[in-house]
């Protein structure tokens, strides 16, 4: 289960849980650990794509003018 749902460190920034999971996914992926590539190179290859998309959506919802009235999308 992702750290987002379990006890996570206190981080008051927006999208902190998804950010933490995304970082952990990249740093623990075989692309980084076994092959010794940079996390940015692994992102270009398409690893951890679901978390990257979720993080992007969370950050984009902060800029959406409708979210001022509705609030962020549960992140």
Secondary structure, DSSP 4 states (H G I P E B T S, - for coil): --TTTS------STTHHHHHHHHHHHHHSHHHHTT---HHHHHHTTTTHHHHHHHHHHHHHHH-TTHHHH--S--
